[in-house]
Amino acid sequence: MDIGKVIGTVVATRKDPKLVGTRLLVVQPLDHNQKPIGDPLVALDPDYAAGYGDLVYLVTGGDAMFTAPGKILPVDVGVVGMVDSITLIDEVKEDVKSDT
C-alpha cells in the first residue's frame, strides 16, 4: 500500500460501463515524510470517501481491480482507506535524515 494526497478529480462523460457511478480522483503519491514522489495518479474512490487535500491509502496493479465490494473494475489504482494520522518513531526519522 502507498499513501497519497488527493489533489483533484477527473470528470469523464464517456468511460467503461463498469465505471459508471464511480468517482475518479487525482492523487499525488507521497513518501514516508509526506513529500511528493513521482507523478500524480488517477485513482478509483469506490466509497466517495475522500476529498480534496485528504490523505489516502492506495493499492495499485491487480489489487486495485477489487477495491469496490462485489465488483471487478478496470482500474490500476484504487483508494482503500483514509489516513487519520502518521507517526514515525525516532529511529526511522534519524535514518531518513542520514540518507538525505
C-alpha positions, 0 to 999 in steps of 0.5 A: 500500500502507498499513501497519497494526497488527493489533489483533484478529480477527473470528470469523464462523460464517456468511460467503461460501463463498469465505471459508471457511478464511480468517482475518479480522483487525482492523487499525488503519491507521497513518501514516508515524510509526506513529500511528493514522489513521482507523478500524480495518479488517477485513482478509483474512490469506490466509497466517495470517501475522500476529498480534496487535500485528504490523505489516502491509502492506495493499492495499485496493479491487480489489487486495485481491480477489487477495491469496490465490494462485489465488483471487478473494475478496470482500474490500476489504482484504487483508494482503500482507506483514509489516513487519520494520522502518521507517526514515525518513531525516532529511529526511522526519522534519524535514518531518513535524515542520514540518507538525505 
